[in-house]
Amino acid sequence: MTRSADPSTTDDVWAELYEADPSIALCTEPIARAWQLLSDVLGADRQVLVCGNGGSASDSEHIAGELAKPCALARPLDAARRSALRAAGDDGYLADHLHGGLPVLPLVSQAALITAIANDQGGDLIFAQQVIAYGRPGDLLWALSTSGNSLDVVHALRTAKAIGMSTLGFSGPTGGVMAELCDVVVRLPGKNVPAVQHAHQLVYHALCLTIEAERYAP
């Protein structure tokens, strides 16, 4: 079980975010809902699948890199896992150097699979096919698209909803088609693609830091 919490009380992360870009402060309500959705899904031991194109593909991998391993805090393994490693022959090295990780999987990283799907089925299905393969009811699909209209992202969101997954979208100001398919959509400001992507990065870093703090802060 996760504890419900107001992310604005987590150190100074949120204050620093809104100071860095005051226009993002207009999005506090959907950002708080995004935080709660992530907290609920990860607290239920479900996984988060992340996807996007171009710069958003890089962001998908970046998000996984912040959550599947330590971001800002140490995450020492619990006694049960340390004991299991010893029983498997670990001399202490693994127990001392491995850290807790959250199940966050980028759908953009498997070049052989993605190109096979694009070649055999269609380039607009590269994420939806992976959602079919990996997604389960109760999991979350986190989709990033500055326009909100990227067809492969839209197909993935529709597939996720059909499976019974939760859906979280990061978009630009309009939200695009994806707004209709997301349980929570964060429409971030920006006059062009780089500006929107920069806002995405600021917000997902804050989300990752506070999600980590919820689970691993002493």
Helices and strands as residue ranges (DSSP letters): G 7-9, H 13-20, G 22-27, H 28-43, E 48-52, H 55-67, H 79-87, H 93-97, E 104-106, H 111-120, G 123-125, H 126-134, E 140-144, H 151-163, E 166-171, G 177-181, E 184-187, H 193-216
